[in-house]
Amino acid sequence: MIWTDVVGVVGVLLVLAAYAAAALGKLDVRGASSLFANFLGASLILLSLTVDFNLSALLMEGSWALVSLIGLIRVLVLRRRPGGAR
């Protein structure tokens, strides 16, 4: 197993753990922890694709990372506003 396989597997585990925690009501899907786990996991999977490229995986994980990043930025911006997150 090469290092990109390990990175990809860690990414998959992060995404699955965040999804499972959200599905079981243990993690708020709109919270920073969930969004960060999804962003990091998808980013690690994308990194693994630098060796074994797969277009459909690139599109899926790129979209997953982008949506998670936008959500994370939204959470951080709302926290900086007077009154905090809503």
N, C-alpha and C positions, 0 to 999 in steps of 0.2 A: 504494500500500500504506500502510495506516495503522499507527500505532505498535503497536496490539494484534496486528496480523498478524505484525510482526517479533518481538514477545514470544512469541507462540504458536509460531512457527517455531523460535525458540531453545529453547523448552521441548521441542518434539518432537525436536530434534537431541540434546538432553541425554538424554532418555529412551532414544532409539534407540542412542546411543553407549554408555550404561550397559548396555543389554540386549546389544548386540553384544559388548562387552568381557566380560560375564559368560558369554555363550554360547561365546566363544572361549577361556575359561579365563584371561583376563587380569585379571579383577576378581572378588573374592569377593562373591557376592550378599548375604551377611549382614554384609559389612563396612560401615563408616561411609561410605566414599567412594561405594559403589554406592547405598546407601540415601539419602544426601544428594543425589546426582545425580538419582535418581528423584523425590524429594520436591520438589526445586527445579524440575525439568522439568514435573512435573504441576501445580505451583503456577503456573508461568508460563502453561501452557495454560489453567488455570482463569481467570487474569487476562484472557487474550485473549477468553474467553467473556462478559466483561462488555459487549462491544459486539455480538458475533454469538452470541447465546445458542443453545445446543443441549443439550437435556435429557440425551440419551444420553451426550454428551461430558462433561457436568457430572458425571453419575453415575460414569462410568469414571474420570475424572481425579481426582474427589473421593475415590473409593475408593483409587486408586493413591497419592495423596498421604497419606491417612490411614494406610494399611498401611506405607508407607515411614517416616512419622513415628513410628509405634509401634515399628518395628524400630530406628530410629535412637535413640530414647529407651532401648530395651532395651540396645543396645550401650553407650551412655554410662553407664547405671546399672551394668552389669557391669564396666566399666572402673574405676569408683570403688570397687568392692568389693575387700577384701583378696584378693590373688592374681590380680587382673586378670580379663580376659575369658576365657571358657572356650569 
